């Protein structure tokens, strides 16, 4: 992290769900010149960072323009980077080159996967006089060895034909379009910002036209992340209205009136540093937010989550963990009122391992000014909200002893014969430009690893005793017993382990070996299986296997060694296809990472896994490798996308939800998206397992009604964890599978932060049992045998079976539809059940929010937590469910 005289901030942000409030219309780029095919490109100086000089061979397989450029160096488009020349137009040219989605300044392109762009900034200072418009599927990346600066000018243009909401705007508002943005905000996927300094120190303290001065307008959805970004703002003062990030539906940081002014559905943040802000974080509204490793120093207020509406809380829940906060007025301000809170669980807050040294008050009541929790102490655990904890000393139910898992020799050979998705636009919250929000309450020889444990036919395992269901506690606002997190999940200082995505700053470009060197084409048609396998078998441990952007079709299992580093160029596609993956009775993996029992060091980043055509026998990834050292087996910014994009053959022409309400075999996707097996350990961060609910690559034209883009893809299962640990899931999401989204079976030592699920939108037409995937007892699938209604036969958000030491620090599990109709959200009964715990011990679920599920949580089929007891601003929230 680079420090400056104007108080910088380093941050790592992982976004899960976009927000949906609308602000006033804003103009977009009106003056950037269009790049012609004859425009001369300037030569550039090189850096030691591999990304700047590596050979570029990537091409979008399904883009008809074969001259389309994936990688763009801003200096090749005329940017100077000397801090004097105005580089605004040149940067916007680099971003928009190639008639990309959003270029026209109208709502004619809501999304596209065939026009990706890496916009690269060499070291330098790039003066900017109006907004940089970040188009869809864009990564803005700077030189990691010498961070470049994007510096707002003293005459920065606000509210003019070429102005915008911020120095960088990820979703500008279309002029005179009644608040319509370039992209539907909850569908504004696939963004990255890395290795940049955003400098606002030369900009005015306030917007001459009124309002704030923003460094970044970050109105984005899933598969969007930021890493190693520094915000420099003017020092805090009474007149300063600078904000590092404005997220009306972001993040920000030092100096200025507010470091980060945030409002969003669901977010995971790590390692945010704030110095010298009046308020470090202003949290205006949310459903859930996890703040990990905050470092707030010399601010007046650390986190302000109080409401400006005295009658209703607009913050759903927040978790602050493993942090240090020194704030002169208060570390945290809340307006939680206990039993008088409206809605009942609004402003749920959990504090875990936070040092309040330097803060006289740790938690302050923003209504009365009274101290709720004194400062100048280190707090192990403290919370406010509704908690469900064991009564007495009764032990929870346990499974009967089970036989040992089968070995590979017991397997039959395979016989051969495919941010809320973000919240639907019609589910809305209304907001105003001052940030207040109003809510309405209401044939291959490969074999798959056998799942561990004993198969059972019933949906509830055979436990040796009846389950003990914790009774609802009194409403808490007090110190709590800290969860006994196993040491394998912690660092030496007691914090939960975390690890940022490696960028290989010190690795020379010669160490990056392109998969195309081994004959892979990435053209979306050729079978690249053998070429990809040759690459895996050949690359040495001191090299990095590089996937140029493209679509690599594989028709048999690719075996990934237990010691390898893999990097993709803006999410190259691994497309699992063919007859080997069509038998759901004999599923096999597309990518097998390590062999069972192997230890090693695996790093996978910036990759995309898809299926092509019907593949109901595909396990998209089987993760077997066990870490050689803590966190050495990991995956970052890598996504699993099933259907809804060019080349998948699972798009609207084949799978239009309007034309059929029954299962279609041609729309059957994978058996299972991710299997973390018994001997494995895993560190996953910013990973999205998405079964598409709408088509991302429809023809351009006037923005369609959501009903006109919907598709029904039938995917069996989401994420199955059977590991004995450690497993960390930071900011992961699993959506729209038909049987379950997350299942832990015979698992131990699992830590999950800000997980997110959504029930399949088309259910119950058909329901889970009629969706083409027969529950398989060998895989411990739910069989829904106790269901008597269709609203019971719907996707489980999370199942925990016969597991031990499972910790969830923030989880949002949502049900929005019945057959794409949202009327059920008004009555909060889109489905009957969402989370199920069976025969498990040491379960700690903090900050659990569900939407429109009558039962939030069941224990061995018995209702334990009801939605009606825990109503929040959107959905229902529980501070803690504990099962010892």
N, C-alpha and C positions, 0 to 999 in steps of 0.2 A: 504494500500500500504506500502510495506517495502522499506525504503530508505537505501542507502549504500554510502560508500565513493566514489564509482565510478559512481555516477549519475545514478539512476535507473529511470525506466519509467513504469507507470501503463497505461493500455490501454484496450479499449473495441472495437473490430472490427467486423463488420458484412459485409460479402462478398456477392455480388449479381451476378456479371458476371466475368468469368475468362478471362485473356488475352490470346493472342495466338501467340506471337512472340516466336521464337525458339533460344536457345543459344547452345553453343557447347556441344557435347555429354559428359556425365559424367558417371563414373562407379557407381554401387550401392553396396549394402552390399554383399561382397564376402566371409567374414570370419565368419559371424554369424552362430553358430551351429544350426542344425535342432533339434527341440524338439521331442524326441521320447516319446512313451506312457509310457516308464519305467523310464524316467528321474526323479530323486528325486527332489521334490520341497522343498525349504527352508521354515522354520517357519518364521513368521514375528512378529514384535512388533506392538501393536495396538495404535491407536490415538483416540482422542475424536471426530474426524470428522465422521459423520454417514456413509459416503460412504465407509469408510475403513472396517467397521465391520458389516454392515447390512447383513442379510442372503441373499445369492445369489441363485435364483431359475430360472433365465432367460435362455431361450433357443431359438434359431432361429427356428421357426415353420417349415420352408421349407428347412432346411438343413438336409440331410440324416444322417449326423454324429451326433448322439444324445449325444456324449461325448464332443462336441464342447464347449469351454469355452468362454463366453461373457466377463466376468470380469477377468482381469489379474493383480495381484500385482507384480511389477517388482522384489520385494525381493523374491518372490516364484520362480523366474527364475534365482536366483543367484546374483542379484545386491546387493551391500553392502551399498552404500550410505554414506561412511565415508570420501569422498574427497580424498582418497589415492588409493584405488583399482580401476582398470579400469573396469567400468560397461558397456562399449559399447556393447559387445556381449550379455550380459544378458538382456539388455533393448531391443535389436533387437530380441532376442528370444521371449520375452514376446509379442512383437508386431506381430511376424510372426507365432506364434503357431497356428496350425490348417490348414496348407496348404492354407493360405489366398490369396486373389486376389493380384497378384504382387509378390508373393514369388519367382518365378523362375528367375527373372531378365531378362525376355523377355516380348515381347508384346503379351502374351498369355491370359491376362485377363484385360480387360479395365474397368470393373465394376462388382460389385456383391452386392446384398442386403442381402444375406444369411450368410455372414461372418463378422458380426459386432464385434468390440472389444473396451472395455474400458481398457486402459492401465493406471494403477494407480501408483502414486509415493508417498509413505510415506515421511514424513519429512526427510531431509538429504541432502547431497551433492553428486551428482552422477558424477564422473569424466568420461569424454568421449573423446576418442582419434580419432574417425572418425565419419562419419555421422550416426545419428539415422534416419532410414527410416520409415516414417509414411505411412503405407499402407492405401488403400481405406477403407472408412467407419470406421475410427478410431477416438476415443476420447482419448486424452492424458490429464489426470486430476491429479493435485497434491492436497495434504492436504491443504485445504483452511484455516485451523487454524494455520498452520506453513509452509509457502510456501517452498517446496523443490527446490533445485538448480541443474540445469544441467550445469556443468562447463566444458568448453572446455580446454583440456590440452595444455601445452606449446609445445608438440610435435604433435599437431593435424595433421592428415594426409590429405594432399590436393592432388587431382588429381592422386590418386593411386587406386589400385584394390579395396580398401575398403574405399575410400574417397568419397567426394561429394561436393555439393555447399555450405553446411551450417552445423551447429551443428544439426539441425533438417531439414530434406528434405521431403516435402510433394509430390514431383513428380520428382524423380531422373531421369537423362537422361541415356538411355541405351547405353553402350559402343558400338562404331562403328555402330551406327544406324542412322546416319545423323540427329541428333537432336531429335530423337523420345524419348519421355518420357515414363515412366511406364504407364501413363494414358493420354488419349486425354485431354489436359489441360482444354478445355471449358466444359468437362463432368466430371471433377474431383470433384464430389460432396461429401457431408456428412463428414465433418471434424470438430473437436473442439479441442482447446487447452485452458486449464484453470488452474489457480493457480500455475504457474511455474515462477521461476527466471532463465533466460538464461544468464549465466555468461561467458563473453568473455575476461575477464581481464587478464587471464593467456595465452591466445592465442597470436600468433604473430600479429603485427600491419598490416602486409600485407601477401599475399599469396606468398610463395617463387617461385611458378611457374608463378606468374603474376596474377593480378586481386585483387578482394576484399576478405575480410574475413567476412562471413555472419553468423548471428545467426540463421536465419530461412529463408529457401527457401519456399515461400508460394504461389505456383502456383496452385490455387484452383478455384472452381466454386461455384454454389449455395449451400445453406444449410451448409455453413462453417463459423465458428465464433471463436473469441478469446476473453477471458475475464480474467482480473486480472493476466496479464503477465508482468513481469519486465525484462527489458534488461539492463544488466550492461556491459559497454564497457570501453576500455582504454580511458583516457582523450584525447580530441581533440589535434592534433598536425599536423605539416606539413607532417609527414610521415605516419600518421595513415590512413589506408584504411578499417577500420572496419565499417560494416553496420549491424544494428540490424536486419532488414528484407530486403531481396532481393525479389522483386516481379517484374520479368521481364514481366510479363504478367498481395506485401506485406505490410509490415509495419515495423517500427523500431524506435530505440530511444536513448539513452543518452550517452554522450561521443561519441567518434568516429568521423570519418569524416562526415558521414551522418547518422542521426538517422533512417530515413525511406527512402529507395529508391524505389519509387513506380511507377508502370506502369500497368494499368489495365483498363478494359472497364468501369465498374460501381461499386462504392464502397460507403459504409456508415461507417464512423468512429466516435467514441465518446470518449471523455475523454483521449486523448493522452497527455502525459506530457514529455517534452524534456528539459534536462538541460545540458549545456556545450557542445553542438554539434557545429561543424563548420557550418553545415547546418542541421537544424532539419528535414525538409522534402524536398526531391528532387523528384518532380513529372515529370517524363520523358514523359509520354503520358497517355491519357485516353479519354473517352467519357464524363463521368461526375463523380464528386467526391464531397461528402458533408463532410466537417470537422466540427464537432460539439464539442464545449467545449475544444478546444486546450488550452494547457498551456505551452508556450514556453518561457524559461528563460535562460539568459546568453549564447545565441547562437549568431553567427555572422549573419546568415540568418535564417529566420523562414520557409517560403515556397518559394522554387525556382521553378517556373513553366515556366521559360523562355526556349526558344528553342535553341539548338546548331546549328540548321539549319536556317541560316539567311533568307531563302526564304520561309519557311513554318512553321506554328505553329503545334506542335504535341500534345499539350494539348487541349482537346476539351472544357471543362468547369470545374470550381471549385467554390464551395460555402464555405465560412468560416463564421461561426456563433457562437455567444455567447462564445467568446474566448479572451485570453490574450496573447499578443506576445511582448516580449522584446528582440530585436535583434540589435546588434551594427551596422551592415551594412544596413540591410533593413529587415522589417518584411516580405514583399512579393516582389519578383522580377518577372516581366513579360516582354514580348517582344511584346505585343499587339501594333498594329500600326494604329488603327482606320480604316479609309476607305481603307488603303493600306494593311491591314492584309490579309494574304493568309494562309488558306482559309478565307473567309470573317468573319466568327464568331469564328475562332480559338482563344483560350485563353480567352473565355468568363469568367468573374469573377464577383461574387457578394459577398459583405461583409455586414454582418448583426450583429450589436451589438458586436463590437470588440474593446477591449481596447488596444491601441498601446503605452501605457505609457512605457518608456524605449527604444522605437524605434524612433530614430531621423527621419527615413523615413518609412512611412507606406507602400507605394507602389513605387517601383523604376523601371524605364525603363532600362532593362538590355542591351539595344543596345546603348543608348546615355549616360547612367549614370545620367539622369535627374530625379528629384523628380516628381512623378506623384501625389502622395497624401502625405502630410506632416504627420509626426508622432507625438508622445506625446499627442495624443487626443483619445477620445473614439468616434468611428464612429457608428452612428445609421444605416446608409445604404449608400452604395456606389457601383457602378457597372460599368463594361465596356462590351459593346456588343450591340446587336440589341434589342430594346424594343418597345413594342406595348402598348400604354397607351391611355386612353380616350381623345378625342379632345373636347374642350368646356365643357359645363356643362350638356350635355344631359344625361338623366338617361337610364340605360340599360332596356331592356324589362323585364316585370314581368308577371307572370302567373295570370290568373283570379282567384278570390277567389275559394277555393275548399271546398267540404263537409268534414266533420270530418271523420277520418278513421273508418273503420268497427271494431266492437268489436269481441271478440272471439265467442260470441253467434251468430254472423252473418255467421260463417263459416259452410260450409257443411262438414259432416263427411267424412273421407277418406274411399273409397271403394277399397279393395284390389283385385285384379284379378291375371348404374355404371357408367448463367451464363452464356443472350441469353440462353427455354433451351438455354444454352449458344450458342454463335455464331457458326454457322456451320463451320467446318474445312476448307471448300473451300472458305470462305470469310476471307481473310488474310491481315495482315500487315506484312511487312518484317522488321526485326530488326537486329542489330549487337550486339556483346557482350559488347560494351561500352555503350549500352543503347540508342543509337540514333535509331529513328524509321522513316521509310519512308511510306507515305500513298499515294494511288492512288485516286485522286478525280474523280470524274466523273460527413295383416289386422290389423291395429292399430287404436286406438281411438285418437291418437295424431293428432294435426293439426298444420300446419305451421302458423307463424305469417303473417297476411295479409300485403302486402306492403303498405306503407303509401301514402296518396295523392289520387288524382283523376285519374283514368285510362283514357288514351287517345289512340285513334286508330292510329293517325298519328305519324310519327317518330319525328316530331317537335311539342312540346306542344303548346297549344293555348295561346299565350301571348297577353297582352293587347296593346302592341305597337311593332313596328318593332325594331329589335335589333340594337344597336349602335355598330358598328364594329370599334375598335380603329385603327387609321392609324399608319403606321410604323413611328416611331420617327427618328430623326437624330441619328446617331450612338453615343452611350453614352460612356463617360469616366468621371464620375462626381459623386458628392453626389446626393442621391435620397431621396424621402420621404419614411420613413419606413412604412411597411405594418402595419395596425392597427389590430394586432393579439389580439383576445379577452382574457381577463384575465384568463378565465377558462383553457386556453392552456398554461399559463405561470406560472413561479414560482414568489415568492415575489420580486425577484431582476430583473424581466423582461425578464429572459431567458426562452426559450421554455422548458417545462417540459420534463425530461428524468428520466428513472428508469432502473437500470440494473437487469438482471435476478437474482432472489433470489437463494441463495445456501444453506440456512438454516444451517449456520455454528454453531449456538448455540442450535440447536434442537437435542436431543438425538435420537439414533437409535430406541429406543422403541416407539417413536412417529410416526415412519413410518410404516404404515399398508399395507401389501401386498394385492392386489386385489385377489390373489390366496387364501387368508384366507377365502374368501367368496364363494369359489368353482369355480372361473374362471380357465380355463385351459390354454388359450393362445396357443392352438395347431393348430390354423388355420382352424379347421374343426368344432369343437363343437360350438354350439350356446351358447355364454357366456352372452347373453343379461341380463338375470335375475340375474346372479352372479354379473355383473358389476353394475346393478341397486341397488342390496343389499349393495354393497360396498359404493356407493354414498349416500345411505340413512342412513348408519350406522356410517361412519367415523365422528368424532366430530371435532369441529373447532380448537382444540388444537392438532389434529393429521394431518398427511399428507398421502394421498392415493398414494400408490406406485405401479406403473405398472411394474412388471418384464418384461424383454424383451420377446416378443412373438407376436402372432397374435390373437387378440381377436375379434371373429366374433360376430356382433350384427345384429339382424333381426328386431328390432323395436326401437323406440325412447328411448334413455337413457336421463333421466332428471337429470341434474347436479345442485345441490343446489347452492344458491347464496352466500354461505360462505363455501369455500372449497379450499384446496391446493392439486394440483395433480402434481406428478413428474414421469417421465418415465425413464427407464433404456435404454439408447441409442436408443431412438425412437421406443418404442413398437408400434405395429400396431393395430389401431382400424379399423376393416374391416366391412364396411356397406354393407349388402347383403340381398337378399331375396325378396319375393313377395310384401312386404309392401312398397318397394321403387321403384316400377316399373311403376307407373302411373304419368306421367308428368303433367297431368291435375289436380292432387291432390298431390302435393309434400309435403313431411313431413321431419322433421329434423332427422338426425342420432343422433347427440348430441345436446340437448337443454340446453344452459348454462343460468340458472336462468329462472324464469317465467316473463312474461311481467309486468313491473312496480316494480319489486323487486330491492332493493338495497343490496349491499353486497361487500365482498372481495373475489375475485376469482383469483387464480394464477395457471396457467398451463404452464409447461415447459417440453421440451424434449420429446414430443409426436409426433406420426405420424398417420394421418387419411387417409384411403384408401377406395376404393370401391372394391367389389368382384363380378364379373359378371356384367350383365347389370342392372343399377339402375337409369334410367332416371327420377325417381320421388324422388330422394334423395337430400335433402338439407344437406350437410355434417355437417355443424354446424350452429346453430341458436344462436346468442349471444344477450341475453336480459338483462343481469344484468347491473345495474347502479352502478357506483362506490360509495362506502360509504365515501371515502376520495380520494384526487387527485391521480389518477393512481392506485387505489386499485383493479381494474378489468383488469387483464392483461394476456398476453400470450407471451412466449419467446421461441425461437428455436423450434418451433412447426410447422410441415409441413403437407401439404395436397398433397398427391401424387396419381394421378389417372392413373392406368394402368402402363405397362412397367416393372413390377417387379413380382417376384415369388408369386404365389397364387392369383393374381388379376383376372386371367382368361381374362385379357385384354392385352395380350402380342402378340409377333409376330405370334405364331401359329394361333391365332384367328383374328388378326387385322393388318396383314402385308400390308403396304401401296402399295406394288407393285402388289398385286393381285386384287385390286378393287379400282375404282375411284368414287364409289357411297357410300351413307350411308349404314351402316350395323347395324341392330338393336342389334346384339350381342356385338357390340363395343360401345354402348351408355353408357356413364358414368353418372355423376350426373346432376341433374337439376340446382343446384347452389352450389358452394363450401363454401361460407361464406355469412351469412346474419347478419349484425349488425343492429338491429331493432330500431324503433323510440325512445323507452325509454331507450336504452342502452347507455353506454359509454365504451370506450375500449382503451387499450394501447397494441399495438402489435409491437413486435420487432423481426427481423430476422425470418420472417415467409414466407414460399414459397408455393404458390398455383400452382402446376405444373400438367398439363395434359401432360403425357409422349408423346414425339415425337419419342423416340427410346427405345429399350428393354435393360434394365440394367442387365439382368440375362441370357444372351445367353451362350451356351457352350463355354468352353475355347478352344483356338486355335489361329492361326495367326490373328492379328487384322484385322477386317473386314472393308471394305469400308463403309462409312456412309450410302450409299444407301441400304446396306444389313441389317441394324439394324432398319430401319425406320418403324414406326407403325402409324396408323391413329385411334385415339380415339376421340369420339364425346362427348364433354362435353358442356352442355348448356351455363353456365354463370360462371364467376369467383367470384368477390367480390362485394356485394351490400351493400352500406352504406346508411341507412336512419335515422341515429341517429341525435338527436339534440345536441349531443356533451357532453363533449369533446371526440374527437377521435384522437389518435396519431398512425400513421403508420410509424415506423422507419425501413427502410431497408426491405421493403416487395416487393414481386414479384408475379405477376399473369400472367400465360402464357397459351396460346393455347386453350382457350375456344372458342366456335364458334360464339356466339353473342356479348359478350363483356368480357373484362378482369376486368376492374374496372367501377362501375357505382355508382354515388352519386345521390340520388333522395330524394328531400325534406330534405336534410341534412343541418346541421349547425355546425360551430365550429369544422372543420376538418383540421388537420395538417398532411401532408404527406411529408416524406423526402426520397429521393432516391427510388421512386417506379420504377418498371420495368415491361414491358409487351412485349409479342411477339404474333404476329398473328398466328393463326392455320396454320401449315405448308402445309397441304394438300389443303387448299383453293386456287383457286376456284373449285377444283375437289373433292368434291362438294363445292358449295358456302354456305354462312351462312344460306340461306333460305332452302337449300336442305340437311341440315346436321342433320335432325331428330328432331330438337327442334323448334316447331312452335312459333313464337313471340306471347307472351301473354300480352294483354293490361293491365291486372290486375297487372302485374309485371313491367310495364313501359318498356318493351323490345323495342329495335329498330326494326322497321318493314321494313326498307330499301325500302320504297315505292317510294322514289325519285330516286332510282338507275336505270340506264339503261344499265349498264355494270357489268360484274362479278367482276371487280376489285373494284367496290363500295360495293359489297355484301360480305364484309370481316369483321373479328373481329374488333370491336372498341377497341382501347387501353384504352381510358378514356372518359366517358360521365358524364357531370355535369348538372343535371336537377333540376330546381326550388330550388336551394340551395343557401346558404348564408354563407359568411365567410369561404371560402375554400382556403387553403394555401398549395402550393406544392413547396418544396425547393429541387429541383432536381428530374427529371423524365426522364426516357429513354423508349421510346415506339418504338418498332422495327418490321419491316416487312422484312423478308429475302427471302420468297419463293412465287412462284406460282406453286402449285402442286409439291412441293419439287424441283423445278427448280429455280436456283438462277440468271438466266440471267437478271431478272428485277432489281436486285441490281445495275447493271451497268448503267441503265438508270434512276434509282431512282423512279420507278413507279410500285412497287409491289402491291400497293393498292392506292385508291383514297383519303380516309379520315382516320384520326387517333384519333383526339381529338375533342369533340363536346361540346359546352357550350350552354345551352338553359335556358332562363328565370331565370338567376341567378345573384346575386349581391355579391360584396365583394370578387371577384375571383382574386387571385394573384398566378401566375404560374412562378416561377423562375427556370432558368436553365433547360428548357424543350428541350429535344433532341428527334427527330424522325428519323427513317430510312426508306427510300424508300416509303414514303407516299407523294403523289403529294400535297395534302393539309395537312399541319401540324395541323391546327386547323380550325374548322368551328364554326360559331355562328348561331344557328337556321337554319342550312342547307346551309348557305352562307359562301363561302371561305373567311377566314380572314387572314391566314398566309400561305404562300407558301414555299415549300421546296427550290425552286430556289432562294429565297431572302435571305436565311440564311445558306448557305452551310458551313459545317464544315469538319473536317478531316475524319469523318465517320458519315454520316447523316447530319442533319441540326439542329442548336441550336438557341434558343431565350433566351436572358437575362431575359426578363420579358414580360408576357402577363397580363394586368391588366384590369379588368372590374368592375367598381364601381357600 
